[in-house]
Amino acid sequence: MKIGSIDLGEQPLFLAPMEDVTDSPFRVMCRRKGASIVYTEFISSEAIIRDSDVALHKMDFQEEERPFGVQIFGGREEAMEGAAKVAEANNPDLVDINFGCPVYKIVKKGAGSACLKDLAMMERMAGSVVDAVKSKPVTVKTRLGWDDNTIRIQEAALMLQKLGVKALTVHARTRCQKYKGDARWEWLKRLKNTPGLEIPIIGNGDVTTPQDAKRMFDETGVDGVMIGRGAIGNPWIFQQTHHYLETGELLPDPTIKERLELCAEQLRRSVDHHGERYGVIIMKKHYGSYLKGIRNSRQLRADIMEHKQMQPILELLLNFKEEELYAVA
């Protein structure tokens, strides 16, 4: 599969952009463990054009993250155009547009999945970004529609392709579903079978295991699969999924020692990247998943949460002996 000139190989696996999760330290962990491509958390176009330190910091990346995309969102064409130019100047491998976020505070500003109610607005927004970005591919992430009565994803895909968008990721739920109910993969299959549609389609929604990824590829024919929440605290899912797709065999889960050591490395990188105060805070979103299934992990996590500095947390993570922790049967 290719996005522009970016060759991602057969059946690539994408790390989904997730707010306050997919920062540079976590993206490095996922690339190292087999993610084919990673994205920033979504970044406000308004914040970017105002030179917000927070927004610009979200675009920071390490070379080992490549291929890497910056995802932007917004409700004004002028802001999206300006933000796209700033994002391109930051030298990612691609620029991605978020037309799928279902959160009310985003939608009420005409951004995210608000465009699903008005494809003409989506066309103007996407066109402004494609016209602004001269040297990088532009891609889009969206949903099936606003609700069951507005599912026009095939029409939207053809329109985006005509504008010059190079790939489309679809979370197979409507905005009104948010994250509830089952993802409707049958729409991904319909989309792939759309006459005249040639750009790659990446499927997203309810992929949390290697078996899920294989089913999505087999049942829908998508070109790539995007994994979100299933990767939090479990970057190994990419490695395991690649292996399963290639061999039909499941790799063993990482040992407790491997999990604690990778968690500790992500914490170190988080502090290096964000500074100690925020670097420690943002890691709180990850501990529960790294420690999931470990007996006594509730106490370990409670002890970790008491600390505001990195060193005592590292000592808690690394001084536990594997024989003192037992995986839940």
C-alpha positions as CSV (number, residue, x, y, z in Angstrom):
1,M,0.0,0.0,0.0
2,K,1.2,3.5,-0.8
3,I,0.2,6.9,0.4
4,G,1.6,9.2,-2.3
5,S,5.3,8.0,-2.4
6,I,5.2,6.5,1.1
7,D,5.4,2.7,0.7
8,L,3.9,1.0,3.7
9,G,4.1,-2.5,2.4
10,E,1.3,-5.1,2.4
11,Q,-1.4,-4.9,5.1
12,P,0.0,-2.0,7.1
13,L,-1.0,-1.3,10.6
14,F,-1.7,2.3,11.7
15,L,-1.6,3.9,15.2
16,A,-4.7,6.0,15.6
17,P,-4.3,9.6,16.6
18,M,-5.7,9.9,20.2
19,E,-5.9,13.0,22.3
20,D,-3.5,13.2,25.2
21,V,-2.2,9.7,24.3
22,T,-0.3,9.6,21.0
23,D,2.5,12.0,22.0
24,S,6.1,11.4,20.7
25,P,7.2,9.0,23.5
26,F,4.2,6.7,22.9
27,R,4.6,6.9,19.1
28,V,8.2,5.8,19.4
29,M,7.2,2.8,21.5
30,C,4.6,1.8,18.8
31,R,6.9,2.3,15.9
32,R,9.5,0.2,17.6
33,K,7.0,-2.5,18.1
34,G,5.8,-2.6,14.6
35,A,3.3,0.2,13.8
36,S,3.7,1.0,10.1
37,I,2.8,4.7,10.5
38,V,1.9,6.9,13.5
39,Y,0.1,10.2,14.0
40,T,0.1,13.1,16.4
41,E,-3.0,13.6,18.6
42,F,-5.3,16.0,16.7
43,I,-4.2,19.6,16.9
44,S,-6.4,22.7,16.6
45,S,-5.8,24.7,13.5
46,E,-6.8,27.9,15.4
47,A,-4.1,27.1,18.0
48,I,-1.5,26.4,15.4
49,I,-2.0,29.7,13.6
50,R,-1.8,31.6,16.9
51,D,1.6,30.0,17.5
52,S,0.3,28.3,20.6
53,D,3.3,26.6,22.4
54,V,1.1,23.6,23.3
55,A,0.0,23.1,19.7
56,L,3.5,23.5,18.3
57,H,4.8,21.1,20.9
58,K,2.3,18.4,19.8
59,M,4.0,18.5,16.4
60,D,7.5,17.7,17.8
61,F,8.8,14.3,16.8
62,Q,11.8,12.1,16.6
63,E,13.2,10.9,13.3
64,E,12.7,7.3,14.5
65,E,8.9,7.9,14.3
66,R,8.9,8.1,10.6
67,P,6.7,7.6,8.7
68,F,4.7,10.1,10.8
69,G,1.7,12.3,10.2
70,V,0.4,15.5,11.8
71,Q,-3.4,15.6,12.2
72,I,-5.2,18.9,12.3
73,F,-8.8,19.9,12.8
74,G,-10.8,23.1,12.6
75,G,-14.0,24.8,11.5
76,R,-12.6,27.7,9.3
77,E,-11.1,27.3,5.9
78,E,-8.6,30.1,6.5
79,A,-7.4,28.5,9.7
80,M,-7.1,25.1,8.2
81,E,-5.1,26.5,5.3
82,G,-2.7,28.3,7.6
83,A,-2.3,25.4,10.0
84,A,-1.7,23.0,7.1
85,K,1.2,25.2,5.9
86,V,2.7,25.3,9.4
87,A,2.3,21.5,9.7
88,E,4.0,20.9,6.3
89,A,6.9,23.2,7.3
90,N,7.4,20.9,10.4
91,N,8.4,18.3,7.8
92,P,6.1,15.3,8.7
93,D,5.6,12.6,6.1
94,L,2.0,13.6,5.6
95,V,-0.8,15.9,6.8
96,D,-4.0,14.4,8.0
97,I,-7.4,16.1,8.5
98,N,-9.7,15.1,11.3
99,F,-13.3,15.0,10.1
100,G,-14.4,12.4,12.6
101,C,-14.0,13.6,16.2
102,P,-17.5,13.3,17.8
103,V,-16.8,15.4,20.9
104,Y,-19.4,18.1,21.4
105,K,-16.9,20.9,22.1
106,I,-15.2,20.2,18.8
107,V,-18.4,19.7,16.8
108,K,-20.1,22.9,18.0
109,K,-17.2,24.9,16.4
110,G,-17.9,23.3,13.0
111,A,-14.9,21.0,13.3
112,G,-14.4,17.2,13.5
113,S,-17.5,15.2,12.5
114,A,-19.6,18.4,12.0
115,C,-18.6,18.2,8.4
116,L,-20.5,14.9,8.1
117,K,-23.7,17.0,8.1
118,D,-22.5,19.1,5.2
119,L,-20.3,17.5,2.6
120,A,-19.9,20.9,0.8
121,M,-18.2,22.2,3.9
122,M,-16.0,19.1,4.0
123,E,-15.1,19.7,0.4
124,R,-14.1,23.3,1.1
125,M,-12.1,22.4,4.2
126,A,-10.3,19.5,2.5
127,G,-9.7,21.6,-0.6
128,S,-8.1,24.4,1.4
129,V,-5.6,21.9,3.0
130,V,-4.8,20.1,-0.3
131,D,-4.2,23.5,-2.0
132,A,-2.0,24.7,0.9
133,V,0.2,21.6,1.2
134,K,2.6,21.4,-1.8
135,S,5.2,18.7,-0.9
136,K,3.4,16.2,1.3
137,P,0.4,13.9,0.8
138,V,-2.9,15.0,2.5
139,T,-5.1,12.3,4.0
140,V,-8.4,12.3,5.8
141,K,-9.9,10.5,8.8
142,T,-13.7,10.5,9.2
143,R,-16.7,8.4,10.2
144,L,-19.6,6.8,8.2
145,G,-21.9,9.8,8.7
146,W,-23.5,12.0,11.3
147,D,-26.3,9.5,11.9
148,D,-28.0,6.6,10.1
149,N,-29.8,9.0,7.8
150,T,-26.6,10.8,6.6
151,I,-24.3,7.9,5.7
152,R,-22.7,9.2,2.5
153,I,-19.2,7.9,2.9
154,Q,-19.0,6.6,-0.6
155,E,-19.9,10.0,-2.0
156,A,-17.5,11.7,0.4
157,A,-14.7,9.3,-0.6
158,L,-15.0,10.0,-4.3
159,M,-15.2,13.8,-3.6
160,L,-12.0,13.7,-1.5
161,Q,-10.2,11.6,-4.1
162,K,-11.1,14.1,-6.7
163,L,-9.7,16.9,-4.6
164,G,-6.4,15.1,-4.3
165,V,-6.6,13.4,-0.9
166,K,-4.3,10.4,-1.1
167,A,-5.9,8.0,1.5
168,L,-9.0,7.8,3.6
169,T,-9.4,6.3,7.1
170,V,-12.9,5.5,8.2
171,H,-14.0,4.8,11.8
172,A,-16.9,2.5,11.0
173,R,-19.4,4.3,13.3
174,T,-21.6,7.4,12.9
175,R,-21.0,10.5,15.0
176,C,-24.2,9.7,16.9
177,Q,-22.8,6.3,17.9
178,K,-19.7,7.9,19.3
179,Y,-17.9,4.9,20.6
180,K,-21.0,2.8,21.5
181,G,-22.3,-0.3,19.8
182,D,-20.4,-2.3,17.2
183,A,-18.4,-0.8,14.4
184,R,-20.2,-1.5,11.2
185,W,-17.5,-3.1,9.1
186,E,-20.0,-3.9,6.3
187,W,-19.8,-0.2,5.3
188,L,-16.0,-0.6,4.9
189,K,-16.6,-3.4,2.4
190,R,-19.2,-1.3,0.5
191,L,-16.7,1.6,0.4
192,K,-13.9,-0.6,-1.0
193,N,-16.3,-1.8,-3.7
194,T,-17.3,1.8,-4.7
195,P,-16.9,2.1,-8.5
196,G,-14.1,4.6,-9.4
197,L,-12.6,4.7,-5.9
198,E,-8.8,4.2,-6.2
199,I,-7.3,5.7,-3.1
200,P,-6.3,3.4,-0.2
201,I,-9.0,2.9,2.5
202,I,-7.9,2.3,6.1
203,G,-10.4,0.6,8.4
204,N,-10.8,1.7,12.1
205,G,-13.1,0.5,14.9
206,D,-13.2,-2.5,17.2
207,V,-9.7,-3.8,16.4
208,T,-8.1,-4.8,19.7
209,T,-6.5,-8.1,18.9
210,P,-4.5,-9.6,16.0
211,Q,-7.5,-11.8,15.2
212,D,-9.7,-8.6,14.9
213,A,-7.2,-7.1,12.4
214,K,-7.2,-10.2,10.2
215,R,-11.0,-10.4,10.2
216,M,-11.2,-6.7,9.1
217,F,-8.7,-7.3,6.3
218,D,-10.5,-10.5,5.2
219,E,-14.1,-9.3,5.6
220,T,-13.8,-5.8,4.2
221,G,-10.8,-5.8,1.8
222,V,-9.4,-2.6,3.4
223,D,-5.9,-1.6,2.4
224,G,-4.8,-0.9,6.0
225,V,-6.0,-1.3,9.6
226,M,-5.9,1.4,12.2
227,I,-5.5,0.4,15.9
228,G,-6.4,2.9,18.7
229,R,-7.3,1.9,22.2
230,G,-5.9,-1.6,21.8
231,A,-2.4,-0.2,21.6
232,I,-2.5,1.8,24.9
233,G,-0.2,0.1,27.3
234,N,0.3,-2.6,24.6
235,P,2.5,-1.4,21.7
236,W,3.3,-5.1,21.1
237,I,-0.1,-5.4,19.4
238,F,1.5,-4.3,16.2
239,Q,4.3,-6.8,16.3
240,Q,1.9,-9.6,17.3
241,T,-0.6,-8.6,14.5
242,H,2.1,-8.5,11.8
243,H,3.2,-12.0,12.8
244,Y,-0.3,-13.3,12.9
245,L,-1.1,-11.9,9.5
246,E,2.0,-13.5,8.0
247,T,2.0,-16.9,9.8
248,G,-1.4,-17.5,11.4
249,E,0.4,-18.0,14.7
250,L,0.0,-15.9,17.8
251,L,3.1,-14.7,19.5
252,P,3.2,-15.0,23.3
253,D,2.3,-12.0,25.3
254,P,5.2,-9.9,26.7
255,T,6.4,-10.9,30.1
256,I,5.7,-8.9,33.2
257,K,9.3,-7.8,33.2
258,E,9.1,-6.6,29.5
259,R,5.9,-4.7,30.2
260,L,7.3,-2.9,33.3
261,E,10.6,-2.1,31.5
262,L,8.8,-0.6,28.4
263,C,6.5,1.4,30.7
264,A,9.6,2.7,32.5
265,E,11.2,3.7,29.2
266,Q,8.1,5.5,28.0
267,L,8.1,7.4,31.3
268,R,11.7,8.4,30.8
269,R,11.0,9.6,27.3
270,S,7.8,11.4,28.5
271,V,9.8,13.4,31.0
272,D,12.5,14.2,28.5
273,H,9.9,15.3,26.0
274,H,7.4,17.2,28.2
275,G,9.5,18.1,31.3
276,E,9.1,16.3,34.6
277,R,5.8,17.8,35.8
278,Y,3.7,17.1,32.7
279,G,5.7,14.1,31.6
280,V,4.7,12.3,34.8
281,I,1.1,13.5,34.6
282,I,0.5,12.3,31.0
283,M,1.8,8.8,31.8
284,K,-1.1,8.3,34.2
285,K,-3.2,7.5,31.2
286,H,-1.0,4.5,30.4
287,Y,-0.2,2.7,33.7
288,G,-3.6,0.9,34.0
289,S,-3.1,-0.7,30.6
290,Y,0.5,-1.6,31.1
291,L,-0.4,-3.3,34.4
292,K,-3.6,-4.9,33.3
293,G,-3.9,-8.5,34.2
294,I,-1.2,-8.4,36.9
295,R,-2.3,-9.5,40.3
296,N,-1.5,-6.8,42.9
297,S,-1.2,-4.2,40.2
298,R,-3.9,-2.1,41.9
299,Q,-1.6,-1.4,44.8
300,L,1.4,-0.8,42.5
301,R,-0.7,1.7,40.5
302,A,-1.9,3.4,43.6
303,D,1.7,3.8,44.8
304,I,2.8,5.2,41.5
305,M,0.0,7.7,41.4
306,E,1.2,9.2,44.7
307,H,4.4,10.5,43.1
308,K,5.0,13.7,41.1
309,Q,8.6,12.9,40.2
310,M,10.0,10.3,37.9
311,Q,12.6,8.6,39.9
312,P,10.5,7.0,42.6
313,I,8.1,5.8,39.9
314,L,10.9,4.2,38.1
315,E,12.1,2.5,41.3
316,L,8.6,1.1,41.8
317,L,8.4,-0.2,38.3
318,L,11.8,-1.7,38.0
319,N,12.4,-3.0,41.6
320,F,9.4,-5.4,41.4
321,K,10.7,-8.9,40.8
322,E,8.8,-10.9,38.3
323,E,8.4,-13.8,40.8
324,E,6.6,-11.4,43.1
325,L,3.9,-10.7,40.5
326,Y,1.6,-13.2,39.1
327,A,-0.4,-12.9,35.9
328,V,-4.1,-13.5,36.4
329,A,-5.1,-16.9,35.0
